[in-house]
Amino acid sequence: VQLQASGGGLVQAGDSLRLSCAASGRTFNRYAIGWFRQAPGKEREFVATTSWSGSSTYYADSMKDRFTISRDNAKNTVYLQMNSLKLEDTAVYYCTASNLVGKIRRGEYDYWGQGTQVTVSS
């Protein structure tokens, strides 16, 4: 499966943004899809993941009250709705696919998109 993240941009603190992850390949709906992010000088960190059906979702504790992950298998797309954005949310956001559900470690994901930049200003 090939993944393409989009929707990033420059926003102000408190704004909302929705990222999209478009996938190609017939087996898209067999994969759990996750979002990770990487800020300059920091390790790539887990944000959220959804099961292949969308019925199970998992979030990093620091983001679960502001971010929502969802998927539309008919469109081969996964979304990350981000609300009440903070300066510390500035990062490159990556979508990724795994055969396993509920995984939060980078090494448990097999396919990665190229990332989309999110910059939050004050």
C-alpha positions as CSV (number, residue, x, y, z in Angstrom):
1,V,0.0,0.0,0.0
2,Q,1.2,3.5,-0.8
3,L,0.3,6.5,1.4
4,Q,0.0,10.2,0.7
5,A,-0.5,12.6,3.6
6,S,-1.9,16.1,2.9
7,G,-3.7,19.0,4.6
8,G,-0.9,20.5,6.6
9,G,-0.3,24.2,6.8
10,L,0.3,27.2,8.9
11,V,-2.4,27.9,11.5
12,Q,-2.7,29.9,14.7
13,A,-2.9,28.4,18.2
14,G,-6.4,27.4,18.9
15,D,-7.3,26.7,15.3
16,S,-8.3,23.4,13.8
17,L,-6.9,21.4,10.9
18,R,-7.8,18.2,9.2
19,L,-5.1,16.0,7.7
20,S,-5.9,13.4,5.1
21,C,-4.0,10.2,4.3
22,A,-4.9,8.8,0.8
23,A,-3.9,5.3,0.1
24,S,-3.5,3.3,-3.1
25,G,-3.9,-0.4,-3.3
26,R,-6.8,-2.8,-3.2
27,T,-5.9,-4.0,0.3
28,F,-6.2,-0.7,2.0
29,N,-9.1,-1.8,4.2
30,R,-7.0,-4.6,5.6
31,Y,-4.6,-2.3,7.3
32,A,-4.7,-0.4,10.5
33,I,-3.7,3.2,9.8
34,G,-1.7,5.3,12.2
35,W,-0.5,8.9,12.4
36,F,2.8,9.8,13.9
37,R,4.5,13.2,14.1
38,Q,8.1,14.4,14.3
39,A,9.1,17.8,15.6
40,P,12.6,19.3,14.7
41,G,15.2,17.6,16.9
42,K,12.8,15.1,18.4
43,E,11.9,11.5,17.9
44,R,9.0,10.5,15.8
45,E,6.1,10.0,18.2
46,F,2.8,8.2,18.0
47,V,-0.4,10.3,17.6
48,A,-3.3,8.0,16.8
49,T,-4.3,4.8,15.1
50,T,-7.5,3.2,13.8
51,S,-8.3,-0.4,13.0
52,W,-9.2,-1.5,9.5
53,S,-12.9,-1.1,10.2
54,G,-12.5,2.1,12.1
55,S,-14.3,0.6,15.1
56,S,-11.2,0.7,17.3
57,T,-9.1,3.8,17.8
58,Y,-6.2,4.6,20.0
59,Y,-4.6,7.9,20.9
60,A,-1.6,9.3,22.6
61,D,-2.7,10.5,26.0
62,S,-1.6,14.1,25.3
63,M,-3.8,14.3,22.2
64,K,-6.8,12.2,22.8
65,D,-9.0,15.1,23.9
66,R,-8.2,17.2,20.9
67,F,-7.5,14.9,18.0
68,T,-9.9,12.5,16.2
69,I,-8.9,9.8,13.8
70,S,-11.4,8.4,11.3
71,R,-11.4,6.5,8.0
72,D,-13.5,6.1,4.9
73,N,-12.6,2.9,3.3
74,A,-14.8,3.7,0.3
75,K,-12.4,6.6,-0.4
76,N,-9.3,4.8,0.7
77,T,-8.7,7.8,3.1
78,V,-8.0,8.2,6.8
79,Y,-8.4,11.6,8.5
80,L,-6.9,13.2,11.5
81,Q,-9.0,16.1,12.8
82,M,-7.0,18.3,15.1
83,N,-8.7,20.9,17.3
84,S,-7.4,23.5,19.7
85,L,-4.0,23.3,18.2
86,K,-1.0,24.3,20.3
87,L,2.5,25.5,19.5
88,E,3.9,22.1,20.5
89,D,1.8,20.4,17.8
90,T,4.1,21.9,15.2
91,A,5.7,18.9,13.4
92,V,5.7,16.9,10.3
93,Y,2.8,14.4,10.4
94,Y,3.1,11.0,8.8
95,C,0.5,8.4,8.1
96,T,1.5,4.8,8.2
97,A,0.0,1.3,7.8
98,S,0.3,-1.8,9.8
99,N,-1.1,-5.4,9.7
100,L,-1.6,-5.1,13.4
101,V,-4.2,-3.2,15.3
102,G,-3.6,-0.8,18.2
103,K,0.2,-0.5,17.7
104,I,1.9,2.6,19.0
105,R,5.6,1.9,18.1
106,R,7.2,3.1,15.0
107,G,8.7,-0.2,14.2
108,E,5.4,-1.9,14.2
109,Y,4.3,-0.1,11.0
110,D,5.3,-1.3,7.6
111,Y,4.4,1.5,5.1
112,W,4.9,5.2,5.5
113,G,3.8,8.3,3.6
114,Q,6.1,11.3,3.0
115,G,4.6,13.5,5.7
116,T,2.8,16.9,5.8
117,Q,4.0,19.9,7.7
118,V,1.9,21.4,10.4
119,T,3.0,24.7,11.8
120,V,1.2,26.4,14.7
121,S,2.0,30.0,15.4
122,S,1.1,32.2,18.4
